[in-house]
Each structure stands twice: as C-alpha cells, then as structure tokens.
C-alpha cells in the first residue's frame, strides 16, 4: 500500500516514470475488468484507455486521488463502462469475432463457441449491477475477497454472498435451469 501511495505522489508531480509505471502496472487489470463487462475486445481497449486519459486529466487538474490509486481507477473504470452502456444502450450492436478460426476447428465448433460466449455475456448482463461488479473485480480484475470488500465498502461476507448468488444464477442460466428462455 505504501508503494502505491509513493507512486501516486510521484504521479501527482507528473513524473513521467511514475505515469509509465502506473500504466504498466494497472492497464492489464483495468482492461480485464472492463473486458469482463463488455463484449468487444477493441471496445474494452478503448474504454481502458479512457480510464487512463481521465487519470491524466485528474492529475493535471489537481483532482487526482489522494490515497488509493487502485480504488480510484476501478471507480473510473466502472463509470466508463456505465457511461458506455448508457450512451450505446439504444443502439443494438452485433459482436463480430476478429479471430480467424483455427484450422482444427470445424465451422460447427466455431458456431458453438461463439454461441456459448454470447450466452455467457447475456447471462452476465442479466445479473444485478452489484453482482456484475463483484464478478468483474474478482475474476476480471483479479482481486481477492478482502480487496473487493474494501473497494465496494462491504463486508467480506456480503461479497461472498453476492459472488455465490451471481455464480448460482449464471450456472442455472447456462445449464438451462431457472427461467432461461433458450
């Protein structure tokens, strides 16, 4: 934690090395968190870049975080994703895979994989906002239970319950149990 505070102080002084270290340390976890919440790799990259653009703006405006860089970045990432869905909510989009299918996969296998991926995204979007955040922080951002609890200002028990309920709902929806319409 002390290293993060030192890094944050250096970043507030706009030290280039500190800014590069922040990007190198936090870009991947922020990207994973966002990619867990959106269905498009390039969109996740754009939104992750937006988080760091906002950090730079906050540093320049002297409104940067004072005591928690990781929490601040998560909060901004969460708002960036929410802003995206609010703005794009009315525009239906179809996700196209940019990956070229491996030669050993048949077209049927590729279709099955794409449908499974789409089913998972749809199932995750059906969770509550709080459940989505917990799963994104745990599995997308790679946080431990205590870190998620601290970030969301909840008890570890509450985080465990939210995670359990979210995983139970996902399991039911993906297996066709509990009200799935597929």
N, C-alpha and C positions, 0 to 999 in steps of 0.2 A: 504494500500500500504506500509505503514511504517513497519507493521508486516512482510510483505513479504521480505522487504529489510533486516530486522533484521535476519529473518530466513535464508536468502541467505548468509549473512555474517557468521553466525554460521556454515552453511554447508560448506562454503569455508574453514573454520577452521577444517573441517571434524569431527565436533561434532556428536557423534552417535545419540543423542536425536534429533538433527536438521534433520539428514538424515531420521530418522524414521518418524518424523513429516511431512517432505516433501512427503514421500511415502504415508503416511496415508491420507494426505490432497489432493494430486494430482493424485494418482493412478486411482481412480474411474472415475474422469472426463476424464483423458487421455484414459483410457480403452474405455469409452463410445464414445469418439471422434473417436478412431480407429475402434471400432466395427461398427460404422455408415458407415465407408468407406470400410470395408472388410466383407466378408460373413460368416466367420467361427469364432466361439467363442474362440476356443483354439488358433487359429492364432492371434486373437485380443489380447489375453492374452500374447502370446509370443512377439508380437510387442510392447505392452505396457511395458513389462519387458525390452525390448531392449532400450526403451526411458530412463528408469532409470539407465540401465547399462551405457549408454552414458553420463548421468549426472555424475555418479560416476567417469568415466574416465576423464571427463572435470574438475571435482573438483580436482582430483589427478594431472592432467597436468597443473593446474592453468589457464585453459582456460574457466572456468565456466562463466556463465552470470554475468554481473556486476550490472544490475539494474532492471531486470524483469525475475523472475523465471517462472511465468505462461506463458509469451510470448515465452520464450526460450523453455520450454517443448512442447508447441504447435508446434513451428517451427521444433523441432526434430521429434515430432510425425508425422508431415506432410511429412518430408523427409523419415522417416522409412517406411511409407505407400507407398510413391512414389518408394523407393528403392525396396520394396517387389514386386510391380506391374511390375517394370522394369525387375527384375530377374525372376519372375514367369510368365511374360506375354506370353511366348511362350509355357507354359505347361498348357494344359486345365485341370481344376480340377472340380470335382463334389462334391458339398457340401452334406454331409450326416448328417441328424439330429441325434444327440445323445440323444434326448429326447424320452422317452417312451411315446407313446400316452396315454392320459387319457382314462379311461375306458368308459366315457360317450361320447367320440368322435367315430364316425364311421370311417372306413378306407377312405371313400369318403371325409369326413370332413377334415381328416388329409392331404389328397392329395390336396384339395382346399387350405388349409392353407399354405402348402409348395409351391404351385404354386403362390399364392399371394405374399409370401415372396420373391420368386425368381423374380417375375415380378417387385417388388419394387426395388430390388438390380439391376436388369438390367436397369430399368428406371433411377435410380440414376447414374449408370455408364455412361449413355448417356448424362448427364449434362456436362457443361464445368467444368474444374478443379476449377475455381474460384467459381462457383455455388456450387459444392460439398463441398468446404471448408467452405463457408458461412453456408450451412445447417448443416454440421458436427459440426461447432463451436456453432451454435445456439441451435440445438436440441441434438447433441451428447455430446458436452462439456458443454452445459447449459449456455452459455454466453449471456449477454444482448447485444442489438444492439450497444451501445456505446463501449463495450468491444471488440466486433468483429471488429468494425470500427478501433479502436486503434491497435488491433493486426494485421489487414491486411493493415494498413496505408491508409485507405479510409474514406470518409465521411459517416455519418450515412445514408444520402440519397442514396448513392451508394450501401450501404449494403442492405437497404430496397428494392431497385430496383432488385439487384441480388437475394435476397430471394424471392421476388414476382415472378420474371421470372422463377426461379427454381421450385417453388411450382406450378405455372401455367403449366409448361411443364410436371411435374410429374402428375398432375391431368389429363391433356389431355392424356398422355400415358397410365395411369392406367384405364382411362374410355374408352379407345379405340379411342379417338378423336385425330386428328392431326398427322397422319402418323404412327401410331402404326401398326406393321405387325403381331399382334397376333390374 
